[in-house]
Every structure is written in C-alpha cells, then in structure tokens.
Amino acid sequence: MTSISENEPKTISRNLILITLVISALTSMISSLISGLLLIDIGETFNVTVAIAGQIRTFSSIISIVFALLMSILTLKYDHKLLLQIGLVAYSVSAIGCYLAPTFMAMVASFSFTGIGYAVTTTMAFTLAAELFPVEKRGEVIGWIIAGMSGSYLIGAFIVPYLQSIGGWRITFIGYLLPSSALALVLSTLFIPRDIRSSPKSAQSSLKESFQNIFSNKSASFSLIGLLLAMATSSAVNTYLSSFFRAWFKMTISEVSIIILFVSTLYTLGSITGGRMVNRIGRKPLTVVTILFAGVVIMSFTRIPNAWISGAFLCVGTLLFGMMDTASTSYIVEQIPVYAGVMMSLSRAVNQLGFSVGSGLGGMFLLRYGYQDMFLILGTFSIASAIVFHFFTIDPIID
C-alpha cells in the first residue's frame, strides 16, 4: 500500500488533502438532503405521490450500485485523482439536469447522475484516505470524511429553505449542489497527488485475485452484509424523515429544517467522535453497540406524540449512527488492507444497495402500513446488522 510520503509533493500538506476529501464528501450528500427535505414539493411539481417521488433515490441507488462495482476494476486501472474528479463532474451534470427537468422521467434520469457521483466520489475519498494516511490516523480521517457527508445537512439546513423560498426546489440544485461540486473539483485538481495505476492486463489479474481473497474471507464478506442491513435503516430515515414530520405533525419546511440542523450536527459530532474512539474502544465493539442502540431509537421515535421530543429522541439515534458509520467504515477498510480500493468499492456498492432496499421497502411499507410501522420494520434491520457484525466478523488488526 502506498503512503503519503511516496505520493505527494512535499509542498502539499495532509491538511489540504483532508480538506479536499471532506468537501468532496460533503458534495456527495447534498442531493440526498434536497430530495429528502423537498420530496413533497418535487412530487407536487410532477403530480406524483411522495412514495413515488421517493423512488428517484431508489433508481439513483441502483445506478450507484452498478458504478460502485465498476469501481473495483477502475481503481486498479486508473489514476485515483482522475476518478475522484469524474465523480464530482457527475454531480454538476445532475444539478443542471434536475434544474431543467421538464418531466418526472427526466428528473429520474438527471437525479441518477448523483448515483454515479456518489459511487465514484465516496469510493475514492475513502480509498485515498487509506492510501495517503498511516493506519493510526485513518480512523480519524475517515471520521472527518463522514463528518463532511453529514455536514452537507448541517449547512443545507440553512441554505435549502432559503433557496427554496426564492425559486422552489429546482433552484436548490443549482444554488447548492453545483457550487459545492465545482469547489471540490478545483481543490482536487490543486491538492490531490497523482498516482500510477496498473496496466489493464495486470489490473484484471489483480481484480480476480482480490475478489477471491475478499469473498473467501468470512469476516470481510459478513461485514458487507452487516453494512447492507445498517444502510437500509439509514436510507429509510434519510428518505422519509422530513416527510414524516411534515405529514404527521404538520410542520413547515422551516420547522423541519431545525430538526435537520440538530440531526446533522449530532451525526457530524458522532462521526468525528467515532473517529477518535475507534483506536480506544475498538472498531468492532463500537460498530456493534452503536448500530444496536440506533436501531432501537429508529423503532421508537415515531411513537412519541410530541414533535420536538420525537425529534430530540431521533437526534440521539443519529449521534449513534454517525459513530457507527465511522466505526464500520474503518472496520471494513481494515478487513483486507492490501485490497483497500476494491473493498471500498464493494462497500459503496453495498451501501447503495442498502439505500435502495431502504427507500424501496420504505416506500412500499409506507403505502401499506404508514410511517410508524414502516420505521418499526426498518429499525429491526439495524438490530440484525449488530448481530451479524458481532457473531460473524473479526477485527484483523486485533484478532
């Protein structure tokens, strides 16, 4: 595995690289925030229900799965800096397309570019973190990257309502997603060092070898299954959280934005805290405990009759989710460190599969059972995730 001393010019600091990765990660979650917070408005524009409108994220997740799997070979063949930049360009294309979309199908097609962007950008952010930082720093770096992802919600809680009040949901894509992706693209050009990838032939051989090693490793395989279950719960929360508070408690967009502000703040704090705790508590125990209790919270918060108490209870769950996200990502990348790029591409594919399962099943359960039972059912997925991580995986650094 390469190290930062081998790849970066001496004039480029780790801090500048970290800032670039954090802003790239922030960009990766903006479309999720916009579609979640303004899902009702998007549905009204195209005359479809919230459950149907939510499927723009399901389709985007499916596209993301495909590209995340393609990243397995691309990370072995092509320069990682270039791949990161391609992902950021995809977000710019999506922002422009969503702004101009004349029909719901055009919206689905335009939003699908965010799936491409997510698969490429997040895979490369975590891969570059593994390549450019020593093992004792990776947990903290990954924590900051995930904090950047949740930070898009923190910033967006102020930006999105303002932009929506000016020009509706369309202007939020142009006014938030496009500038962020452009900034990250400029920073990546300036501060991410270039590297040299394998030839196509050797990459194909390495891919076959890496897949054999990963899928013959019980712990690595089950860690991906655990991630799938956890992300299904997370997706349901991200997709339908805002709609739940608006529909169930008749809250305004501005009021829901306050909850989003606290939720994103605590998720960000959780991811940073998790990055500092992984080396003290351990990647596995931190993953198991946080996802277990987060699942209990998700199963329970919709049963609280007061909107603000329900939101406060949810904030506890998102703090735990933030810690779990950092811990599980650090845990998965260390399963087979020599294949960090391929392992991260598979984890992003599984991550998006979990998003697709969560938003898809969430929409189906919402239509059939309503918000309360939908979150109850999806919350059990987190409990199952904790069981998988605890009983079927090991930490190779410790064990």
C-alpha positions in Angstrom: 0.0 0.0 0.0 1.3 3.4 -0.9 1.8 6.1 1.7 1.5 9.9 1.6 5.3 10.3 1.6 5.5 8.3 -1.7 2.7 10.1 -3.5 2.5 13.7 -2.5 4.9 16.6 -3.3 6.4 17.9 -0.1 4.7 21.2 -0.6 1.3 19.6 -0.3 0.1 19.1 3.3 -2.1 16.4 4.7 -4.4 19.0 5.9 -5.1 20.3 2.4 -5.7 16.8 1.2 -8.1 16.2 4.1 -10.0 19.4 3.4 -10.4 18.3 -0.2 -11.7 14.9 0.7 -14.1 16.4 3.3 -15.6 18.9 0.8 -15.9 16.1 -1.8 -17.7 14.0 0.8 -20.0 17.0 1.6 -20.9 17.2 -2.0 -21.9 13.6 -2.1 -24.8 14.0 0.3 -26.4 17.3 -1.0 -28.7 15.7 -3.4 -29.9 13.3 -0.6 -30.7 16.3 1.6 -32.6 18.2 -1.2 -34.6 15.2 -2.2 -35.4 14.3 1.4 -36.4 17.8 2.6 -38.3 18.8 -0.6 -39.7 15.4 -1.6 -43.3 16.6 -1.2 -42.6 19.6 -3.4 -40.9 17.5 -6.1 -43.9 15.2 -6.0 -46.4 18.1 -6.4 -44.4 19.5 -9.3 -44.7 16.3 -11.3 -48.1 15.3 -9.8 -46.9 12.1 -8.1 -47.2 10.8 -4.6 -44.4 11.1 -2.0 -43.9 7.4 -2.1 -43.5 7.5 -5.9 -41.3 10.7 -5.8 -39.0 8.9 -3.3 -38.2 6.4 -6.0 -35.9 8.9 -7.7 -33.5 7.9 -4.9 -34.2 4.2 -5.4 -33.2 4.4 -9.1 -30.2 6.5 -8.3 -29.1 3.9 -5.7 -29.4 1.2 -8.3 -27.2 3.2 -10.8 -24.8 3.8 -7.9 -24.5 0.0 -7.2 -23.5 -0.6 -10.8 -20.9 2.1 -10.8 -19.6 1.1 -7.4 -19.0 -2.4 -8.7 -17.3 -1.0 -11.8 -15.0 0.9 -9.4 -13.5 -2.4 -8.4 -11.6 -2.6 -11.7 -11.3 1.2 -12.3 -9.5 1.7 -9.0 -6.9 -0.8 -10.2 -6.5 0.7 -13.7 -6.9 4.5 -13.5 -5.5 7.4 -11.5 -7.4 7.9 -8.3 -7.3 11.7 -8.6 -8.9 11.4 -12.1 -11.6 9.1 -10.8 -12.5 11.5 -7.9 -12.8 14.3 -10.4 -15.1 12.3 -12.7 -17.4 11.7 -9.7 -17.5 15.4 -8.9 -18.4 16.2 -12.6 -21.3 13.8 -12.4 -22.8 15.9 -9.6 -22.5 19.0 -11.7 -24.3 17.3 -14.5 -27.1 16.1 -12.1 -27.5 19.6 -10.7 -28.1 21.2 -14.1 -30.3 18.3 -15.2 -32.6 18.4 -12.2 -32.9 22.2 -12.5 -34.0 21.8 -16.1 -36.1 18.6 -15.9 -39.4 19.1 -17.7 -41.0 15.7 -16.7 -40.7 13.2 -13.9 -38.8 10.7 -16.1 -36.3 13.5 -17.0 -36.0 14.1 -13.2 -35.3 10.5 -12.6 -32.7 10.4 -15.3 -31.0 13.6 -14.1 -31.0 12.5 -10.5 -29.4 9.2 -11.4 -26.2 11.1 -12.1 -26.0 11.6 -8.3 -25.8 7.8 -8.0 -22.7 7.8 -10.3 -21.2 10.7 -8.4 -21.8 9.0 -5.0 -20.3 5.7 -6.1 -17.1 7.3 -7.6 -16.6 10.1 -5.1 -17.1 8.3 -1.9 -15.1 5.2 -3.0 -12.2 7.4 -3.9 -12.4 9.6 -0.8 -12.1 6.5 1.5 -9.6 4.8 -0.7 -7.4 7.9 -0.8 -7.7 8.1 3.0 -6.4 4.5 3.3 -3.6 5.2 0.8 -2.4 8.6 1.9 -2.6 8.3 5.7 -1.0 5.9 8.2 -3.2 3.3 9.9 -3.1 5.1 13.2 -4.6 8.2 11.5 -7.1 6.5 9.2 -9.9 6.2 11.7 -9.8 9.9 12.5 -9.5 10.9 8.8 -12.5 8.6 7.9 -14.4 10.3 10.8 -13.8 13.7 9.2 -14.8 12.5 5.8 -18.1 11.1 7.1 -18.5 14.4 9.1 -18.2 16.1 5.8 -21.0 14.0 4.4 -23.3 14.8 7.3 -22.1 18.4 7.3 -23.9 18.9 4.0 -27.1 18.5 6.0 -25.8 21.0 8.6 -25.1 23.7 6.1 -28.1 22.7 4.0 -30.5 23.2 6.9 -29.9 27.0 6.4 -29.3 27.1 2.6 -32.1 24.8 1.3 -35.1 26.6 2.9 -33.6 30.0 1.8 -33.1 28.8 -1.8 -36.5 27.1 -1.8 -38.2 30.3 -0.8 -36.5 32.1 -3.7 -37.1 29.7 -6.6 -38.5 26.4 -5.3 -36.8 23.0 -5.2 -35.1 23.4 -8.6 -33.0 26.4 -7.6 -31.6 24.4 -4.6 -29.9 22.0 -7.0 -28.2 24.9 -8.9 -27.6 27.0 -5.8 -26.1 24.3 -3.5 -25.1 21.2 -5.4 -23.4 22.9 -8.4 -21.1 25.3 -6.4 -20.1 22.6 -4.0 -19.1 20.1 -6.7 -17.2 22.9 -8.6 -15.3 23.9 -5.4 -14.3 20.2 -4.7 -13.2 19.8 -8.3 -10.9 22.8 -8.1 -9.4 21.6 -4.7 -8.9 18.1 -6.0 -7.0 19.5 -9.0 -4.7 21.5 -6.8 -4.1 19.3 -3.8 -4.7 15.6 -4.5 -1.4 13.9 -5.7 -1.5 11.8 -8.8 -0.6 8.1 -8.8 0.2 5.4 -11.3 -2.3 2.6 -11.8 -1.7 -1.0 -13.1 -1.9 -1.9 -16.8 -5.3 -3.3 -17.9 -4.0 -6.8 -18.0 -2.4 -6.7 -14.6 -5.5 -4.9 -13.2 -7.7 -7.7 -14.5 -5.5 -10.3 -12.8 -5.4 -8.2 -9.6 -9.2 -7.8 -9.6 -9.7 -11.6 -9.9 -7.2 -12.2 -7.1 -8.7 -9.5 -4.9 -12.3 -10.8 -5.3 -11.1 -14.3 -4.5 -9.4 -13.1 -1.3 -12.4 -10.9 -0.2 -15.2 -13.4 -0.8 -13.3 -16.3 0.6 -12.8 -14.3 3.8 -15.8 -14.9 6.0 -15.3 -11.8 8.1 -14.9 -9.5 5.1 -18.0 -10.9 3.4 -20.2 -10.7 6.5 -19.0 -7.2 7.3 -20.5 -6.2 3.9 -23.8 -8.0 4.9 -23.9 -6.1 8.2 -23.3 -2.8 6.3 -26.2 -3.6 3.9 -28.7 -4.1 6.8 -27.5 -0.9 8.6 -27.7 1.2 5.5 -31.3 0.0 4.8 -32.3 1.6 8.1 -30.3 4.7 7.4 -31.8 5.1 4.0 -35.4 5.0 5.3 -34.6 7.7 7.8 -32.8 9.9 5.2 -35.6 9.5 2.6 -38.7 9.8 4.8 -37.6 11.7 7.9 -38.6 15.2 6.6 -41.9 13.9 5.1 -42.8 12.2 8.3 -42.5 15.4 10.4 -44.3 17.4 7.8 -47.1 15.0 7.3 -47.5 13.6 10.8 -47.0 16.8 12.9 -48.0 19.3 10.1 -44.6 21.0 10.5 -43.4 23.6 8.0 -40.2 23.3 5.9 -38.5 25.8 8.2 -39.5 23.9 11.3 -38.3 20.6 9.9 -35.1 22.3 8.9 -34.5 23.0 12.6 -34.7 19.2 13.3 -32.5 18.5 10.3 -30.0 21.0 11.7 -29.8 19.2 15.1 -29.8 15.8 13.5 -27.0 16.7 11.1 -25.0 18.4 13.8 -25.1 15.3 16.1 -24.4 13.0 13.2 -21.3 15.1 12.4 -20.2 15.1 16.0 -20.9 11.4 16.2 -18.7 10.6 13.1 -15.8 12.8 14.5 -16.2 11.3 17.9 -16.3 7.8 16.4 -13.0 8.5 14.6 -11.3 9.3 17.8 -12.8 6.3 19.7 -12.1 3.5 17.2 -8.5 3.1 18.4 -9.5 3.2 22.1 -12.7 1.1 22.1 -12.1 -0.9 19.0 -13.7 -0.9 15.6 -15.9 -3.9 16.1 -17.4 -3.2 19.6 -18.0 0.4 18.6 -19.8 -0.7 15.4 -22.0 -3.3 17.2 -23.0 -1.2 20.2 -23.9 2.0 18.2 -25.9 0.3 15.5 -27.8 -1.8 18.0 -29.0 1.2 20.1 -29.5 3.3 16.9 -32.0 0.7 15.7 -33.9 0.8 19.0 -34.2 4.6 18.6 -35.5 4.3 15.0 -38.1 1.8 16.0 -39.3 4.1 18.8 -39.2 7.8 17.8 -42.4 7.8 15.7 -44.4 6.6 18.8 -43.7 9.8 20.7 -46.7 12.1 20.4 -44.8 15.4 20.7 -42.9 16.6 17.5 -40.0 18.2 19.3 -39.5 15.4 21.8 -39.7 12.9 18.9 -37.1 15.0 17.1 -34.8 15.1 20.2 -35.1 11.3 20.6 -34.2 10.9 16.9 -31.1 13.1 17.4 -29.8 10.5 19.9 -30.2 7.9 17.2 -28.4 10.0 14.6 -25.5 10.6 17.0 -25.2 6.8 17.3 -25.5 6.4 13.5 -22.6 8.9 13.0 -20.4 6.9 15.3 -21.4 3.6 13.7 -20.7 5.0 10.2 -17.1 5.9 11.1 -16.5 2.7 13.0 -18.0 0.4 10.4 -16.1 2.1 7.5 -12.8 1.9 9.5 -13.6 -1.7 10.3 -14.4 -2.7 6.7 -11.4 -1.0 5.1 -9.0 -2.8 7.5 -10.5 -6.3 6.8 -8.1 -6.8 3.9 -5.9 -3.6 3.8 -3.9 -4.7 0.7 -7.2 -4.5 -1.3 -8.5 -1.3 0.3 -9.6 0.2 -3.1 -11.6 -2.9 -4.1 -13.0 -3.3 -0.6 -14.2 0.3 -0.5 -15.8 -0.1 -4.0 -17.7 -3.1 -2.8 -18.7 -1.4 0.4 -20.0 1.6 -1.6 -22.0 -0.8 -3.8 -23.4 -2.5 -0.7 -24.0 0.9 0.8 -26.1 1.9 -2.2 -27.8 -1.4 -2.3 -28.8 -0.8 1.3 -30.1 2.7 0.3 -32.1 1.1 -2.5 -33.5 -1.5 -0.2 -34.3 1.0 2.5 -36.0 3.6 0.2 -37.8 0.9 -1.9 -39.1 -1.1 1.0 -39.7 2.1 2.9 -42.0 3.4 0.2 -43.8 0.0 0.0 -44.3 -0.2 3.8 -45.3 3.5 3.9 -48.1 2.9 1.4 -49.3 -0.3 3.2 -48.7 0.4 6.9 -48.0 4.1 7.4 -45.0 5.9 8.8 -44.9 4.4 12.3 -44.9 0.7 11.2 -42.6 1.5 8.3 -39.9 2.8 10.7 -40.6 0.0 13.1 -39.9 -2.6 10.5 -36.8 -0.9 9.0 -35.4 -0.4 12.5 -35.2 -4.1 13.0 -32.7 -4.2 10.2 -30.2 -2.4 12.4 -30.7 -5.0 15.1 -29.9 -7.7 12.6 -26.9 -5.7 11.5 -25.5 -5.6 15.0 -26.0 -9.4 15.3 -24.1 -10.0 12.1 -21.2 -7.8 13.0 -20.9 -9.3 16.5 -21.1 -13.0 15.7 -19.7 -13.3 12.1 -16.9 -10.8 11.8 -13.4 -10.3 13.4 -11.1 -7.3 13.6 -7.9 -8.5 11.8 -5.8 -5.8 13.5 -6.7 -7.1 17.0 -7.6 -10.7 16.4 
